[in-house]
Amino acid sequence: MCGDGVLNDGEECDDGNGNPDDGCDNACRIGQNYVCALALREDILAIDGVDPTYYSVCTCPGVFSNILGCLMA
C-alpha cells in the first residue's frame, strides 16, 4: 500500500504519507530532482528469517522552492 511507510514491491519510494510535494508522491514515485534513500524501520520488531522493513527518506539536494519544487543547484 503506497503511503504506509513500508517500501513494498513496485514502489520507487514510500515515506509514510500521501503528501505529493515532499520527494515521494502519493503514487510512491520519486519526485523530479529528489534523491531518496532507504532507512531501516526501527519501530518494527526484527524477526529472524524475515527481511528487514525499510521506508524512504527523500531530500532535495539542490534548492527547494515552494512554487517550483526541487531545483538542481
URGICOR-V851329 format. One record per residue. RES is the residue in one letter. D_CENTER is the distance of its C-alpha to the mean C-alpha in Angstrom with 2 decimals. Layout:
res=<RES | RES>
d_center=<D_CENTER | D_CENTER>
This chain:
res=<M | C | G | D | G | V | L | N | D | G | E | E | C | D | D | G | N | G | N | P | D | D | G | C | D | N | A | C | R | I | G | Q | N | Y | V | C | A | L | A | L | R | E | D | I | L | A | I | D | G | V | D | P | T | Y | Y | S | V | C | T | C | P | G | V | F | S | N | I | L | G | C | L | M | A>
d_center=<12.99 | 10.03 | 8.80 | 10.50 | 8.06 | 9.08 | 7.94 | 11.12 | 13.31 | 12.89 | 9.16 | 7.64 | 4.00 | 4.00 | 3.79 | 7.47 | 8.94 | 10.42 | 10.58 | 10.75 | 11.30 | 8.49 | 6.82 | 4.88 | 8.25 | 10.13 | 10.75 | 7.29 | 8.19 | 7.20 | 9.56 | 12.82 | 13.29 | 9.81 | 8.91 | 5.79 | 7.26 | 7.66 | 9.13 | 11.89 | 12.27 | 15.61 | 16.52 | 17.11 | 20.45 | 20.66 | 23.28 | 25.35 | 24.88 | 21.47 | 18.37 | 16.10 | 13.02 | 9.57 | 6.16 | 3.13 | 4.80 | 5.25 | 9.00 | 11.88 | 14.40 | 17.15 | 18.42 | 16.72 | 19.07 | 18.98 | 20.81 | 19.48 | 15.84 | 14.67 | 17.84 | 18.75 | 21.09>
